[in-house]
Every structure is written in structure tokens, then in C-alpha cells.
């Protein structure tokens, strides 16, 4: 079958209808979202029922699957259940795997089941270094043909998606709300770009707002979709570290980008490295972790990524050398042997390809991690 069967679709809408009650239930000591989401329908309803209200109401009374499918289509949303061959099989390893994934976007759904996807996550308040690394890793993975999963949050997640889209890769945004609800609102333009060229995924039905519990719940989906989860920058504790915990429980890989030892937003990543996480300093490291350094698949992916960012033009190479030497625009022009207009045009191309970044004073510098 394709899409979602009536039973699974009902379950997905039930979770949405009970979302506020789940939030209230999780305020009680000792309650965990995973324990609730793994319950059957009747058990879930019973667990979150307000017994003080007297006669309990019956959720989803008169549920009409055909009507909901029509409304989803109007919102540009599709539903995949575990009986659909396109449902990501790696997600089924979760004890509380979503009965339904609500998906929006124009990306290739078949690639959602790619067993070599990576999840790239991190803090909402990254350093400039963290932003560069996140965008470079997103771009590098996309250049190698690897689907990139993140959460569309402010900061690292947003930079990951931007890098992936810049290299025409498959950006997969997993939301803690309905897939048709841009969140956070300040990322609306980025959400639209991901939806246009990639995929937006959620276990909550269309129109559903986010809850506190639905953020760690979506983190398990990100970890479940990916072969390896990499944290670029994160404090300790951090929501990003929750994603690595899910990855570890699933037996998936965990990686981290090293950060300054004095930086608060690097405490979580540096601790991951001390605990044995894979050291990731660039796309090549991550591709080695995904495919192995000696595999044919790994060699092909690394070659594809390298070809995407290779610089063959001698003028471009001299411009990059001048930037690395921290020369001003006059020195750049002299080193490259070109006039100012041509130098600025070449620097703009290097900026678009991710090799350089413009600083606040109008100068240029080499990015921390080339793709």
C-alpha cells in the first residue's frame, strides 16, 4: 500500500488530539514521553484521562479518514505509515516509532529511507565558528549525496539546512509541530525553502502547535532517521545531547565537532569527545564514519564531495591564497593579478561555494571548515 492506512492515520491524529493532555501528564514526576507514546490507543487514552472530570470524553469520535486525507492534500501534506514501503525502515528500531509520519515538501520520499542519512544538530546560540562548521558540513554531505537531517531550529540547525540547500542536497527538517506549521516563525523563509526542495517531517498532524514534550520526541525521530548524529556546538546540558542519547540507545554512531575549551557552547561537544564520540573536523571525517575509509562507497562519496568544491581556476586559487594570508583587497588584487572588480566577483563566487566568508568589516576570510 501507499500512504497511511486508516488505523495508523487514526493513531496519528489521536496523538495530536491528546497532545495537551500528554503535556499535562509529563508534568508529573517520573513520567516519560517514550513510555506514553509506546502505549496502545486505549492505554494512552486511559493514561492521560482526567478522572476528576467525571465521565471521560471519547477522543476522535466519528473520525473520518477520507475527510482527513482530503484536508491533508489541501495543506500539501502526505502521510506514511509503517505499512507503506516508503516508511523509513531504520525508524522502526525505535520502541515508540511513530505510527504515521506526516510529510510535506517536494523532495524525493524514497531518499527519506536512505540508510546513510546524517543528523546534524547543535545549539540555538552558536558562535560564528559553529555557524561556519554547521553550514560547511551540511554543504559537504549534500555534495556527497547524503541526506541531511536537522530540526529547523534557530542557530546550528538553520545553518545546516542552508548549507545542504546551497549544494542542492536533500534537506530533511523534523518538526515538533505539524509539518505545515513553520516553527520558529523567524525561520519562515528557510522553512519555505526546505519545503520547496526538501522534506518537512513530523509525527504530529497538520495544524498542530508544538509542546515542550514534542521537542525531545522529535529528537528521537532525527536520531532514528540517521546512521550517525553529529553535534556541532552544544552546552551541557543541551537538547542536542538528548538526540545523541537516542542515537546511542539505537546503536547508531555519535560524532562531535571540537570546540574551544573556554566556550560554554562547546562544553557538550567536548564532553562527547571525551566519552568516545567520533571526532569530526570536516566532511571527509564524517564520510569516513559513514562509509569507512577503505570502502568503495566511501571513496566514491569523498570523491563526489571533493569534486563539488574543487577549484580549478588559477585566479580563484590565488584569490583563496590571498584570503588565507589575511591580505586586504589591494593585496588580494595584487596577489591574484586582477583588477578590483574581477577580484570582488571572484570572491563572491568563493563565498557562494562556501570557501570564504565576508566579515562584518567587509573583508574576507577562509571558512573554518571547507565543505
N, C-alpha and C positions, 0 to 999 in steps of 0.2 A: 504494500500500500504506500501511498504518498500522503504527506500532510500529517494530521493528527486524528486518531480515532476518537469517537465520541467519549469513551470512558476516560482517556487520558486528557482530552480537552476539558472535560468537566473537572478533573482533578486540578488542572492548571488554574481554572477560574475560581475554584474553591480556595486555593491558597491566596489568590488575590482578594477574595471577599473576606477571608479571615485574617488578612494582614494586620489590621489594627488590633485584633484580639491576640494575635501572636506577639505583637509588641508589648501588650499589657502582660501577657503570660511571662515573657522573658524578663520583666522587671522583678520577678520573684526569685529569691535565692536558689541557686542550684539548677536553674533551667537553661538548656542549651538549644539553639536553633536546630542543630543537626538531629537531636533526639525528636523534635517535633516534626520536622519535615520528612522523617523516615516512617512516620505513623501512617496507618491506613486512613481512609476518609472518615470512617466512623470514630476511630480513635482520636484523630486530630480534632474533630468537632467536639468530642467529649472533653478533650484536654483543655480546650480554650473556652468552653462554655461558661457563662456567668450563672452559676447555680443560684445566686441570690435574686436573680430576676424572675424566679418562678418557673413558668413554662418556657423552655428554650425554643427559640425560633429554629426553623429548618433552612440552613443555607442552600442557595441555588434551587429554591423551589421553582419548578417549571423551567429548568434550564433547557434552552433550545440551541443545540449545537449548530444547526444550519444558520440560524439567525446570527450567532456569534461569528461564524466563518464569514458571512456576508459583511458584517461590521469590520472585521479584521481586514478584509480585502479593501474596503473603503479607506482604511487607515494605512494601507500599504504594508500590512503585517502578514506573515505566514506563520504557521505552527507546525513544528516537527515533534512527533512523539517517538518513544523508544521502539515502536513497531515500524517506523519509517526507516528505510535503508540509508537515508542521508543523516540520520541522527548520529552524532559523533560517538563511535563505539568506545573511545577512551574515557568518555564521561560516565559510562555505565559502571566503572570501577568505584564510583562514589557510593557509599552506603545509602545516601539520601539523594541519588541522582534525580534531577527534575523529570517529572513525567512528561512535561512538554517544554520545548524551547520556543519562545516567541521571537521571530526573526524579522528584521526589516533591513532593506538595503538591496543593492544590485550586484553585490559580489557573488562569486561562484560558491554556491552552497556546498558543493562536493568537497571544496577545499577546507570547509569547516571541520571535516573529519580527518584532516591531514595529521598523521601521527608524528610529524616533526614540527608542529607549531611551537612557538616560544611565547611565554608570558613575560612582559617587561613592565615592572611596576616600581613605584617609589613615592617619595614624599610630595605633598601638595605645595611645599615651600622650598624648592630646590635652590642650590647655588647656581651661578652661571655655568660652572663646570659640569654640574649634574644635568643641566638642560642640554648642553652640548653632547654629552655622552649619550643621553637618552635618545636624542634625535639621530645621532650617528648610528647607534645600534638598531633603531627602527629602520633607518635607511639601508643599512648593511644587510639586515635579514631580508628585507624586501627585495634587494638586488640579487640575493641568493635564491629567491623563490620560496622563502619560508614565510608562512602566515604568521602575523604578529598580533598577539592578544594583549589587551590592556583594558583599563576601566574608565577611560574618558574623563578622569578626574583632573582637577587643576594640577599644574606642575609637571612632574615626570610623565604621567600617563599621557597628557596632552602632547608633550614633545615627542613621545614615542609614536603616537598616531601621525603627527605631522611628518616625521622622518619617513615613516612607512609609505604615506601617501605621496611624498615627494619622489619616491623611487617606484611609484606605480605598483606597490605591493598590496596584498590583501590585509587590510586593517580590520581587526575584529574587536569591537567595543562591547564589553559585557557591562550592563547597567543594573543598578539596584532598584530600578523603577520599570515601568512599561517601556518597550522598545521605541514607542512613538513619542516619548516624553524626553526632550532634551534636558540633561542634567549633568553638571550645573548649567544654569541658564547662560552664564558668561561664556560657555563653550558652544553656544548655539551654532555659530558658523562652522566650527570644527565638526560638530555632530552632523550637520548637513553634508559636509564633505565626505565623512565616513559613510553615511547612509547612501550617498550617491555612488561611491566607488567601492565600498567595502560592506561590512555586515554589522548590524547592531543587534545584540542578543540579550534576552532576559528570560527568567523563569516566571516573571510576573506578567499578567495580561496587559493589553493596551490600555492606556489611560491611568494606570496605577502610579501613585506617587511613591517615592522611596520612604523607607523606615530605617531606624537605626539598625535593626536586625538584618535588614536586607543587604547591607554592605558586606559584612562578613560572609553572608550567604552567597553573594555574587563572587566573592573571592575564591570560594571552593570551586565554582564553575570555571574561573580563569585557570586555576591550578589543574583542574580536571581536563581542560582542553589542551594543555601544553605538555610537551615532553620535559621541558625544563622551565623553571621560573627563576628569573634574574631580577634582583633588586639593585637599582642604580644608586639611589640615596634614600636613607630612612633613619629616623631617630629610633631609639629603643626605650619604651615600646612603640610600636607602629602598626597600623593596619596592614601595611605591606608585608610585615613579618608574619601576619596571620596567613597570608597567601602561601608563604614558604612552608608553614606548618602543615597546611593541607597537602602541598606537594610532597613533603616528606612522608606523610601518612600514606600517600598513594604509591610510594616508592619511586617517585619522579625525581629528576635532577633539580638541584638548587644552586644558583650562582650569585655572585655579588661583585659589584664594582668597588675597588678600593677607594677610600676617601681620606681626607686629611684627618689625622688623629685628634686634632683640636676642634673638629667640626661636629656640632651636635647632630646635624642631619646625616653624618657618616657613621655615627655610633652603631646603628643597627647593622649596616653592611659590614663594617669592620668586625663586629662580633660574629656575624655569619661566617666570615672567612676564618676566624679563629676556631670556629666549630666545625670546619671542614668543607664549607661551600666552595664550589669551583671559582677560581679567580678569573674574572672577565675584564680584560683591558681593551677589548675591541671585538669587532665582528668575527675575526678569524678565531679568537679564543672560543667564542660561542659556537661557531660552526664545528670546531673540534669536539666540543662537548656533545653536540647533537649527533654528529655522524662518525666521530672517531677520526684521528689524524691520518690514518692509513687507508680508510675505506674509499672505494671508487666514488660513492655518493658524496662523501666529504670533499674529495678532490674536485669533483665537478661543481659543487656548491661554492667552494672557495674561489675557484677559477671564475665562476659566473659573477660573484660579488666583486672580485678584483677587476674584472673587465669593465664592470659598470662604473667604476670610479677611476680607471686608469687615465692618465694624462699623457697623450702622445704629442700634443702641440708643444714645440720647444719654447715658444713665447709664454705659454701658460706655465710651463715648468720653471722658467726664470722668474715669472711673477710670484709663484709659490715660494721659491727660494728667497726672494726678497722679503716676502711677508715673514717667513721663518726667521730671517735675520733682523726683524723688527725695524726695517727701514721705513722712512716716511714716503709720501707719494713721489717726491722728487727722486729719492734714492731708488724707489721701485721702478720708476720710468727709466732711470739711467741703467739699472742692472738688467732690465728686460730689453732695453734698446728700442723703446716705443714711446710715442707722444702720450700726453696725459689722457686724452680721450680714449685711445686704444687701451691704455693700461686700465682705466676705470671699467671699460667694457669687459676686459678680460677678468678683472677682479669680481665683477658681478656674476660672470659665469662660474667662477670658482666658488662664489658664495652659494649659488643655486645648487651646485653639485656637492656642497657640504664640506669643502676643503678649507674654506676660510670663513670667518665671521667678522662683521663690522663692529667695532667697539663704540661706546657712547660718544667718544670724541671725534668720530668719523674716520678713524684709522682702521687697519685690518690686522687680524692675527690668525694664525693657524688654529683650527679647531682642536679640542683636546683629544678626540678620538676620530680619526678619519674612518669613513664607512668601509 
